[in-house]
């Protein structure tokens, strides 16, 4: 039989370090994304963002000539879209059709 001993101080130190690293990572995340940052975040072009996301209801905030997107709202929007998809209907072009089917 194995005899395993755990040093509680070491475990607490490791946990604290891991939590601190995660908090630092979260603190560095931006609250708003610009069009360019959103394009990089999603790895898609600006025209696709406008055609497939904004026209389908992705919220944005316009300050002067600058468009800003909340990262959390983008993630929620993508979750909503992907929940409506299935293996045979997984193209963002058809999201409007999927949305209208859900309302019926």
N, C-alpha and C positions, 0 to 999 in steps of 0.2 A: 504494500500500500504506500502511496505517495504522501509525504508530509510536506504540505505547502504552508509557508508562513507569509503573511502580507504585512508590509510596513505601511501603516496607515498614513504616516507623514509623506511618504513617497507617493502614494496614491493620490492624496490630497493635492500635493504639489503638481503632479501630472494633470489632474483634472483642472486645477486652477489655470495652468498654462494653456491648456486646450481651450478653455472658456475664454480666456483673455485674447487669444489669437482669433477666435471666432467673432468676438465683440469688435475687435479692431477691424476685421474684414467687413463687418456690417456697417461700421461707422464710415468707412471709406466709400461705400456705395452711394451713388448720387440719388437724390430724391427725384429729380427731373432728368430726362434725357432729351437732347436736341434731336433734330431730324437725322443728322449724321450719326450720332451715337446710337439712336434707335436702329438705324440701318445696319450698323456694325453689330449691335446686340442680337438682332434677329438674322443677320447674314442675308438680308434681302435688299433690293434696291428701293430708292425713294418712291418711284412710280408704283411699285407693287404695294408699298405701305399705303399709299393714297387709294389706289384702286380696290384693294382687297380688305384693308383694315379701316381706314378713316371712313370710307363710304359705307361700311357695314357697322359703324357706330363706335369705333375706337375714340375715346375722349382725347382731346388735346387742348392746350392752353396757348393762346396767342398773345405774345407780349411784343408790341411793335410789329416787326416783320418776322419775328422768331417764333417758331412753333415748339412747344415743350410737351413732353409726355411723361406722366407719372409711371415709374417703373412698375409699381404694384398694379396699377390699372391695366398696363400692357399685359402683365402676366395673367391677371384675371380674365381679360378679354381673350387671350389665347386659350386659357383653360375652357372658357365657354364655347369657343369655336370647336376645339378638339373633342369636347364631350358630345357634340352633335354629329361628329363624323363616324363613319364605319368603314370597313375595308373596301366597299364599293363606292362610297361617296366620301372621298378624302381630299378633294381639291378645293382650295379656298375660293375659286371662282364661283362655286355653287353655294356659298354660305348664305346668300340672300334667300335662295330657294329653300334651304334647310330651315332658316329662321321663319319663313312664311308658313312652312309646313307645320312647325311646332305651334304656331298661333292658331291654326285651324282646328 
